[in-house]
């Protein structure tokens, strides 16, 4: 990986940003999001029928 260029606030000089890997898998979270969207839509339909 090539680090991005950034600026050190204290010294006002350019520096290399630290490299942090954040390539986690979002698939397990998709189920939670889908469940929340379904609950929102169903609640809206129930309110419309009342």
N, CA, C and O atoms as a CHARMM CRD file, in Angstrom:
* protein
*
  200
    1    1 UNK  N      0.82800  -1.19100   0.00000 PROA 1      0.00000
    2    1 UNK  CA     0.00000   0.00000   0.00000 PROA 1      0.00000
    3    1 UNK  C      0.86900   1.25000   0.00000 PROA 1      0.00000
    4    1 UNK  O      1.91800   1.29500   0.64300 PROA 1      0.00000
    5    2 UNK  N      0.42000   2.25200  -0.72400 PROA 2      0.00000
    6    2 UNK  CA     1.15100   3.51500  -0.76500 PROA 2      0.00000
    7    2 UNK  C      0.45800   4.48800   0.18500 PROA 2      0.00000
    8    2 UNK  O     -0.72600   4.77500   0.00900 PROA 2      0.00000
    9    3 UNK  N      1.16900   5.00100   1.18500 PROA 3      0.00000
   10    3 UNK  CA     0.53000   5.92600   2.12500 PROA 3      0.00000
   11    3 UNK  C      0.16400   7.25100   1.46000 PROA 3      0.00000
   12    3 UNK  O      0.87700   7.73200   0.57900 PROA 3      0.00000
   13    4 UNK  N     -0.93300   7.82100   1.88200 PROA 4      0.00000
   14    4 UNK  CA    -1.37500   9.11500   1.37100 PROA 4      0.00000
   15    4 UNK  C     -0.57300  10.23700   2.01500 PROA 4      0.00000
   16    4 UNK  O     -0.09400  10.10800   3.14100 PROA 4      0.00000
   17    5 UNK  N     -0.43500  11.32300   1.29500 PROA 5      0.00000
   18    5 UNK  CA     0.23900  12.49500   1.83800 PROA 5      0.00000
   19    5 UNK  C     -0.74400  13.27800   2.70900 PROA 5      0.00000
   20    5 UNK  O     -1.91300  13.43400   2.35800 PROA 5      0.00000
   21    6 UNK  N     -0.26100  13.75800   3.82800 PROA 6      0.00000
   22    6 UNK  CA    -1.07000  14.55300   4.73700 PROA 6      0.00000
   23    6 UNK  C     -0.19700  15.66900   5.30000 PROA 6      0.00000
   24    6 UNK  O      0.97900  15.77500   4.95400 PROA 6      0.00000
   25    7 UNK  N     -0.76100  16.48600   6.15000 PROA 7      0.00000
   26    7 UNK  CA    -0.01500  17.58800   6.75700 PROA 7      0.00000
   27    7 UNK  C     -0.02600  17.40900   8.26600 PROA 7      0.00000
   28    7 UNK  O     -1.07700  17.18500   8.86700 PROA 7      0.00000
   29    8 UNK  N      1.14200  17.50900   8.86800 PROA 8      0.00000
   30    8 UNK  CA     1.25300  17.47400  10.32500 PROA 8      0.00000
   31    8 UNK  C      0.82600  18.84100  10.84600 PROA 8      0.00000
   32    8 UNK  O      1.43200  19.85500  10.50100 PROA 8      0.00000
   33    9 UNK  N     -0.20000  18.87100  11.66400 PROA 9      0.00000
   34    9 UNK  CA    -0.75700  20.14000  12.13900 PROA 9      0.00000
   35    9 UNK  C      0.23800  20.90200  13.01200 PROA 9      0.00000
   36    9 UNK  O      0.28900  22.13100  12.96400 PROA 9      0.00000
   37   10 UNK  N      1.01800  20.19200  13.79800 PROA 10     0.00000
   38   10 UNK  CA     1.95700  20.86000  14.70700 PROA 10     0.00000
   39   10 UNK  C      3.14600  21.46500  13.97000 PROA 10     0.00000
   40   10 UNK  O      3.53600  22.59900  14.24900 PROA 10     0.00000
   41   11 UNK  N      3.73000  20.71400  13.02600 PROA 11     0.00000
   42   11 UNK  CA     4.93500  21.19900  12.34300 PROA 11     0.00000
   43   11 UNK  C      4.63200  21.87700  11.01300 PROA 11     0.00000
   44   11 UNK  O      5.51600  22.50600  10.43000 PROA 11     0.00000
   45   12 UNK  N      3.40100  21.76300  10.52200 PROA 12     0.00000
   46   12 UNK  CA     2.97800  22.33800   9.23700 PROA 12     0.00000
   47   12 UNK  C      3.77600  21.77100   8.05600 PROA 12     0.00000
   48   12 UNK  O      3.90400  22.42700   7.02200 PROA 12     0.00000
   49   13 UNK  N      4.30800  20.56100   8.20800 PROA 13     0.00000
   50   13 UNK  CA     5.06600  19.91500   7.13800 PROA 13     0.00000
   51   13 UNK  C      4.29600  18.70800   6.61800 PROA 13     0.00000
   52   13 UNK  O      3.47000  18.12800   7.32300 PROA 13     0.00000
   53   14 UNK  N      4.58300  18.34000   5.36300 PROA 14     0.00000
   54   14 UNK  CA     3.92000  17.16500   4.80500 PROA 14     0.00000
   55   14 UNK  C      4.47500  15.90600   5.45300 PROA 14     0.00000
   56   14 UNK  O      5.63700  15.84800   5.85600 PROA 14     0.00000
   57   15 UNK  N      3.63100  14.92200   5.53900 PROA 15     0.00000
   58   15 UNK  CA     4.01700  13.65100   6.13400 PROA 15     0.00000
   59   15 UNK  C      3.20600  12.54900   5.46900 PROA 15     0.00000
   60   15 UNK  O      2.21900  12.81300   4.78200 PROA 15     0.00000
   61   16 UNK  N      3.63200  11.31900   5.68200 PROA 16     0.00000
   62   16 UNK  CA     2.87100  10.17700   5.18800 PROA 16     0.00000
   63   16 UNK  C      1.83900   9.78400   6.23600 PROA 16     0.00000
   64   16 UNK  O      2.14600   9.68300   7.42300 PROA 16     0.00000
   65   17 UNK  N      0.61900   9.56500   5.78200 PROA 17     0.00000
   66   17 UNK  CA    -0.43500   9.13100   6.69200 PROA 17     0.00000
   67   17 UNK  C     -0.19000   7.68100   7.08800 PROA 17     0.00000
   68   17 UNK  O      0.38400   6.91000   6.31900 PROA 17     0.00000
   69   18 UNK  N     -0.61900   7.31900   8.26800 PROA 18     0.00000
   70   18 UNK  CA    -0.47700   5.93400   8.69700 PROA 18     0.00000
   71   18 UNK  C     -1.43400   5.06100   7.90100 PROA 18     0.00000
   72   18 UNK  O     -2.51400   5.49900   7.50600 PROA 18     0.00000
   73   19 UNK  N     -1.02900   3.84300   7.67600 PROA 19     0.00000
   74   19 UNK  CA    -1.84700   2.90900   6.89900 PROA 19     0.00000
   75   19 UNK  C     -2.65100   2.05800   7.86800 PROA 19     0.00000
   76   19 UNK  O     -2.08600   1.40500   8.74500 PROA 19     0.00000
   77   20 UNK  N     -3.96600   2.06700   7.71100 PROA 20     0.00000
   78   20 UNK  CA    -4.84500   1.23500   8.51900 PROA 20     0.00000
   79   20 UNK  C     -5.71400   0.42200   7.58600 PROA 20     0.00000
   80   20 UNK  O     -6.40500   0.97500   6.73000 PROA 20     0.00000
   81   21 UNK  N     -5.68100  -0.86700   7.74400 PROA 21     0.00000
   82   21 UNK  CA    -6.51500  -1.71400   6.90100 PROA 21     0.00000
   83   21 UNK  C     -7.91600  -1.75100   7.47800 PROA 21     0.00000
   84   21 UNK  O     -8.10500  -1.99900   8.66900 PROA 21     0.00000
   85   22 UNK  N     -8.87400  -1.50800   6.64100 PROA 22     0.00000
   86   22 UNK  CA   -10.26700  -1.53800   7.09300 PROA 22     0.00000
   87   22 UNK  C    -11.12500  -2.27400   6.07300 PROA 22     0.00000
   88   22 UNK  O    -12.24200  -1.85700   5.76400 PROA 22     0.00000
   89   23 UNK  N    -10.59200  -3.36700   5.56000 PROA 23     0.00000
   90   23 UNK  CA   -11.30400  -4.12500   4.54400 PROA 23     0.00000
   91   23 UNK  C    -12.15100  -5.23600   5.17200 PROA 23     0.00000
   92   23 UNK  O    -12.02700  -6.41000   4.82300 PROA 23     0.00000
   93   24 UNK  N    -13.00400  -4.83500   6.09700 PROA 24     0.00000
   94   24 UNK  CA   -13.87100  -5.80800   6.74400 PROA 24     0.00000
   95   24 UNK  C    -15.03300  -6.14600   5.82000 PROA 24     0.00000
   96   24 UNK  O    -15.35500  -5.37400   4.91700 PROA 24     0.00000
   97   25 UNK  N    -15.64400  -7.25900   6.03400 PROA 25     0.00000
   98   25 UNK  CA   -16.76300  -7.70700   5.20400 PROA 25     0.00000
   99   25 UNK  C    -18.06200  -7.10300   5.74100 PROA 25     0.00000
  100   25 UNK  O    -18.34300  -7.19100   6.93600 PROA 25     0.00000
  101   26 UNK  N    -18.84400  -6.49800   4.86300 PROA 26     0.00000
  102   26 UNK  CA   -20.08500  -5.85400   5.28300 PROA 26     0.00000
  103   26 UNK  C    -21.29100  -6.77400   5.13300 PROA 26     0.00000
  104   26 UNK  O    -22.41100  -6.37500   5.45300 PROA 26     0.00000
  105   27 UNK  N    -21.08200  -7.99700   4.65200 PROA 27     0.00000
  106   27 UNK  CA   -22.20000  -8.90500   4.40800 PROA 27     0.00000
  107   27 UNK  C    -22.99500  -9.20300   5.68200 PROA 27     0.00000
  108   27 UNK  O    -24.22400  -9.17700   5.62300 PROA 27     0.00000
  109   28 UNK  N    -22.37100  -9.48300   6.82100 PROA 28     0.00000
  110   28 UNK  CA   -23.17100  -9.75200   8.02100 PROA 28     0.00000
  111   28 UNK  C    -24.04600  -8.56600   8.43400 PROA 28     0.00000
  112   28 UNK  O    -25.11800  -8.76300   9.00500 PROA 28     0.00000
  113   29 UNK  N    -23.60700  -7.35500   8.15700 PROA 29     0.00000
  114   29 UNK  CA   -24.38400  -6.17300   8.52500 PROA 29     0.00000
  115   29 UNK  C    -25.54400  -5.93800   7.56900 PROA 29     0.00000
  116   29 UNK  O    -26.50000  -5.24700   7.92300 PROA 29     0.00000
  117   30 UNK  N    -25.48000  -6.49100   6.38000 PROA 30     0.00000
  118   30 UNK  CA   -26.55000  -6.30500   5.39900 PROA 30     0.00000
  119   30 UNK  C    -27.85700  -6.90200   5.90200 PROA 30     0.00000
  120   30 UNK  O    -28.92800  -6.36800   5.61300 PROA 30     0.00000
  121   31 UNK  N    -27.78900  -7.98900   6.64100 PROA 31     0.00000
  122   31 UNK  CA   -28.99500  -8.59600   7.20000 PROA 31     0.00000
  123   31 UNK  C    -29.67800  -7.67900   8.19200 PROA 31     0.00000
  124   31 UNK  O    -30.90500  -7.57900   8.20200 PROA 31     0.00000
  125   32 UNK  N    -28.90600  -7.01500   9.01800 PROA 32     0.00000
  126   32 UNK  CA   -29.45800  -6.09000  10.01200 PROA 32     0.00000
  127   32 UNK  C    -30.11000  -4.90000   9.32000 PROA 32     0.00000
  128   32 UNK  O    -31.19700  -4.47300   9.70900 PROA 32     0.00000
  129   33 UNK  N    -29.45600  -4.36600   8.30200 PROA 33     0.00000
  130   33 UNK  CA   -30.00400  -3.22500   7.56600 PROA 33     0.00000
  131   33 UNK  C    -31.28000  -3.63000   6.84600 PROA 33     0.00000
  132   33 UNK  O    -32.26400  -2.89100   6.87100 PROA 33     0.00000
  133   34 UNK  N    -31.27800  -4.79200   6.20500 PROA 34     0.00000
  134   34 UNK  CA   -32.47200  -5.27200   5.50000 PROA 34     0.00000
  135   34 UNK  C    -33.63700  -5.46500   6.46000 PROA 34     0.00000
  136   34 UNK  O    -34.77800  -5.13400   6.13600 PROA 34     0.00000
  137   35 UNK  N    -33.35100  -5.99300   7.62000 PROA 35     0.00000
  138   35 UNK  CA   -34.38500  -6.20300   8.62800 PROA 35     0.00000
  139   35 UNK  C    -34.99200  -4.87200   9.07400 PROA 35     0.00000
  140   35 UNK  O    -36.20800  -4.76800   9.23600 PROA 35     0.00000
  141   36 UNK  N    -34.16300  -3.86900   9.27000 PROA 36     0.00000
  142   36 UNK  CA   -34.64500  -2.55200   9.68400 PROA 36     0.00000
  143   36 UNK  C    -35.49000  -1.91000   8.58700 PROA 36     0.00000
  144   36 UNK  O    -36.51900  -1.30000   8.87900 PROA 36     0.00000
  145   37 UNK  N    -35.07100  -2.04000   7.33500 PROA 37     0.00000
  146   37 UNK  CA   -35.84400  -1.47700   6.22500 PROA 37     0.00000
  147   37 UNK  C    -37.19200  -2.17200   6.11800 PROA 37     0.00000
  148   37 UNK  O    -38.21500  -1.51400   5.92700 PROA 37     0.00000
  149   38 UNK  N    -37.20400  -3.49200   6.24000 PROA 38     0.00000
  150   38 UNK  CA   -38.45900  -4.24300   6.18000 PROA 38     0.00000
  151   38 UNK  C    -39.39700  -3.82000   7.30500 PROA 38     0.00000
  152   38 UNK  O    -40.59200  -3.64400   7.07100 PROA 38     0.00000
  153   39 UNK  N    -38.88200  -3.65500   8.51500 PROA 39     0.00000
  154   39 UNK  CA   -39.71200  -3.22400   9.63700 PROA 39     0.00000
  155   39 UNK  C    -40.28200  -1.83800   9.38800 PROA 39     0.00000
  156   39 UNK  O    -41.43900  -1.57800   9.72000 PROA 39     0.00000
  157   40 UNK  N    -39.49300  -0.94900   8.81300 PROA 40     0.00000
  158   40 UNK  CA   -39.94900   0.40900   8.51200 PROA 40     0.00000
  159   40 UNK  C    -41.06900   0.39400   7.47600 PROA 40     0.00000
  160   40 UNK  O    -42.07700   1.08300   7.63500 PROA 40     0.00000
  161   41 UNK  N    -40.89100  -0.38400   6.42600 PROA 41     0.00000
  162   41 UNK  CA   -41.90800  -0.46700   5.36900 PROA 41     0.00000
  163   41 UNK  C    -43.18700  -1.10200   5.90400 PROA 41     0.00000
  164   41 UNK  O    -44.28400  -0.61900   5.62200 PROA 41     0.00000
  165   42 UNK  N    -43.05600  -2.17000   6.66600 PROA 42     0.00000
  166   42 UNK  CA   -44.24300  -2.82100   7.22900 PROA 42     0.00000
  167   42 UNK  C    -44.98100  -1.89500   8.18800 PROA 42     0.00000
  168   42 UNK  O    -46.21200  -1.86200   8.18700 PROA 42     0.00000
  169   43 UNK  N    -44.25800  -1.15100   8.99600 PROA 43     0.00000
  170   43 UNK  CA   -44.90100  -0.20400   9.90800 PROA 43     0.00000
  171   43 UNK  C    -45.64000   0.86900   9.12700 PROA 43     0.00000
  172   43 UNK  O    -46.73700   1.26900   9.51800 PROA 43     0.00000
  173   44 UNK  N    -45.06800   1.33800   8.04200 PROA 44     0.00000
  174   44 UNK  CA   -45.74000   2.32600   7.20000 PROA 44     0.00000
  175   44 UNK  C    -47.01100   1.78300   6.58500 PROA 44     0.00000
  176   44 UNK  O    -48.01400   2.49200   6.50300 PROA 44     0.00000
  177   45 UNK  N    -46.98300   0.53100   6.15200 PROA 45     0.00000
  178   45 UNK  CA   -48.17800  -0.09000   5.56400 PROA 45     0.00000
  179   45 UNK  C    -49.26600  -0.28600   6.61400 PROA 45     0.00000
  180   45 UNK  O    -50.44800  -0.10700   6.32300 PROA 45     0.00000
  181   46 UNK  N    -48.87800  -0.65100   7.82400 PROA 46     0.00000
  182   46 UNK  CA   -49.86300  -0.81900   8.90000 PROA 46     0.00000
  183   46 UNK  C    -50.51800   0.51400   9.22200 PROA 46     0.00000
  184   46 UNK  O    -51.73300   0.57300   9.40900 PROA 46     0.00000
  185   47 UNK  N    -49.74400   1.57500   9.29000 PROA 47     0.00000
  186   47 UNK  CA   -50.28900   2.90700   9.56600 PROA 47     0.00000
  187   47 UNK  C    -51.23600   3.33000   8.44700 PROA 47     0.00000
  188   47 UNK  O    -52.27300   3.93600   8.71600 PROA 47     0.00000
  189   48 UNK  N    -50.89900   3.02400   7.20800 PROA 48     0.00000
  190   48 UNK  CA   -51.76100   3.38000   6.07900 PROA 48     0.00000
  191   48 UNK  C    -53.10000   2.65300   6.13200 PROA 48     0.00000
  192   48 UNK  O    -54.11900   3.20900   5.72300 PROA 48     0.00000
  193   49 UNK  N    -53.11100   1.42100   6.62900 PROA 49     0.00000
  194   49 UNK  CA   -54.35200   0.64200   6.68500 PROA 49     0.00000
  195   49 UNK  C    -55.23700   1.05900   7.84900 PROA 49     0.00000
  196   49 UNK  O    -56.43200   0.76400   7.84100 PROA 49     0.00000
  197   50 UNK  N    -54.69100   1.72700   8.83600 PROA 50     0.00000
  198   50 UNK  CA   -55.50300   2.14900   9.98600 PROA 50     0.00000
  199   50 UNK  C    -56.25000   3.34200   9.60000 PROA 50     0.00000
  200   50 UNK  O    -57.00700   3.88400  10.40500 PROA 50     0.00000
